Amino acid sequence: MIAAYIDEFIMLCAGLWMTAVGFRYISFPIPGPGEKNAWLANIVNHFRWMGPLLVIIAVVLAIAAPA
């Protein structure tokens, strides 16, 4: 029973972390300015919508999972 929800729990935790990093509740160190690290800063900005989306997907999958 619990094993069926492990994947959803991991997705939920990852979504919560991404949301916290995206909204700057948790700092994510981006090493030095420059073009080499610009993609990393861009990804962190996308965490604002990717994190909540991952949380929603995890909750929907947990509800839809057969018991």
KETI-407604 format. One record per atom (N, C-alpha, C): residue in one letter; x, z, y. Coordinates in steps of 0.2 Angstrom, whole numbers, padded with zeros to 4 digits, always signed. Example, Ala and Ser with C-alpha at 12.3 -4.5 7.8 and 13.67 -1.06 7.14 Angstrom:
% residues 2
A+0066+0039-0028
A+0062+0039-0022
A+0066+0039-0016
S+0064+0035-0011
S+0068+0036-0005
S+0064+0039+0000
This chain:
% residues 67
M+0004+0000-0006
M+0000+0000+0000
M+0004+0000+0006
I+0009+0005+0007
I+0013+0005+0013
I+0018-0001+0013
A+0020-0004+0007
A+0024-0010+0007
A+0021-0016+0011
A+0015-0016+0011
A+0011-0022+0014
A+0012-0022+0021
Y+0013-0016+0024
Y+0013-0015+0031
Y+0020-0015+0034
I+0025-0015+0030
I+0032-0015+0033
I+0034-0020+0037
D+0032-0026+0036
D+0033-0032+0040
D+0030-0031+0047
E+0024-0029+0047
E+0020-0028+0053
E+0023-0023+0057
F+0026-0017+0054
F+0029-0012+0057
F+0035-0014+0061
I+0039-0018+0057
I+0045-0021+0060
I+0044-0025+0066
M+0039-0030+0065
M+0037-0034+0071
M+0034-0030+0077
L+0031-0025+0076
L+0028-0020+0081
L+0034-0017+0085
C+0038-0014+0081
C+0044-0011+0084
C+0048-0016+0088
A+0049-0022+0086
A+0053-0027+0089
A+0049-0029+0096
G+0043-0030+0095
G+0039-0032+0101
G+0039-0026+0106
L+0039-0020+0104
L+0039-0015+0109
L+0046-0014+0112
W+0051-0016+0109
W+0058-0016+0112
W+0059-0022+0116
M+0056-0028+0114
M+0056-0033+0119
M+0053-0032+0125
T+0047-0029+0125
T+0043-0028+0131
T+0046-0023+0135
A+0049-0018+0132
A+0053-0013+0136
A+0059-0016+0140
V+0063-0020+0137
V+0068-0024+0140
V+0066-0029+0145
G+0061-0032+0143
G+0058-0037+0148
G+0056-0034+0155
F+0053-0028+0154
F+0050-0025+0160
F+0055-0020+0163
R+0061-0020+0160
R+0067-0016+0163
R+0066-0009+0162
Y+0062-0006+0157
Y+0062+0001+0155
Y+0068+0003+0152
I+0071-0002+0148
I+0077-0001+0144
I+0082-0006+0147
S+0088-0004+0148
S+0093-0009+0151
S+0096-0013+0145
F+0097-0019+0147
F+0100-0024+0142
F+0106-0027+0146
P+0112-0024+0144
P+0118-0026+0148
P+0120-0034+0147
I+0120-0037+0153
I+0122-0044+0152
I+0129-0045+0155
P+0134-0047+0151
P+0141-0047+0153
P+0142-0052+0159
G+0144-0050+0164
G+0146-0054+0170
G+0142-0060+0172
P+0142-0062+0178
P+0139-0068+0180
P+0142-0074+0178
G+0139-0080+0178
G+0142-0086+0176
G+0137-0090+0172
E+0139-0096+0171
E+0134-0101+0167
E+0134-0099+0160
K+0140-0096+0157
K+0140-0095+0150
K+0135-0089+0149
N+0133-0085+0153
N+0129-0080+0152
N+0122-0080+0155
A+0121-0086+0158
A+0114-0087+0162
A+0109-0088+0157
W+0110-0091+0151
W+0105-0091+0146
W+0102-0085+0143
L+0107-0080+0143
L+0105-0073+0141
L+0101-0070+0146
A+0102-0070+0152
A+0098-0068+0157
A+0091-0071+0157
N+0091-0077+0156
N+0084-0081+0155
N+0080-0079+0149
I+0083-0078+0144
I+0080-0075+0138
I+0077-0068+0139
V+0081-0064+0142
V+0078-0057+0144
V+0072-0058+0148
N+0072-0062+0153
N+0066-0063+0157
N+0060-0065+0153
H+0061-0069+0148
H+0056-0072+0144
H+0053-0066+0139
F+0057-0061+0139
F+0054-0055+0135
F+0048-0052+0138
R+0046-0053+0144
R+0040-0050+0147
R+0034-0053+0144
W+0034-0059+0141
W+0028-0062+0138
W+0029-0062+0130
M+0035-0063+0128
M+0037-0063+0121
M+0035-0057+0117
G+0037-0051+0121
G+0036-0044+0118
G+0029-0043+0117
P+0025-0043+0122
P+0017-0042+0121
P+0014-0047+0116
L+0016-0053+0116
L+0014-0058+0111
L+0016-0056+0104
L+0022-0053+0103
L+0024-0051+0096
L+0020-0045+0094
V+0018-0040+0099
V+0014-0034+0097
V+0007-0036+0095
I+0004-0041+0099
I-0002-0043+0097
I-0002-0047+0090
I+0002-0051+0088
I+0003-0054+0082
I+0004-0049+0076
A+0008-0044+0077
A+0009-0039+0072
A+0002-0035+0071
V-0001-0033+0076
V-0008-0029+0076
V-0013-0034+0072
V-0013-0040+0074
V-0018-0044+0071
V-0017-0045+0063
L-0010-0046+0061
L-0008-0047+0055
L-0009-0040+0051
A-0008-0034+0054
A-0010-0028+0050
A-0017-0027+0049
I-0021-0029+0054
I-0029-0029+0053
I-0031-0033+0047
A-0028-0040+0047
A-0030-0045+0043
A-0027-0044+0036
A-0022-0040+0035
A-0019-0039+0028
A-0024-0036+0023
P-0024-0038+0018
P-0029-0035+0012
P-0026-0029+0010
A-0031-0024+0009
A-0029-0017+0008
A-0028-0016+0000
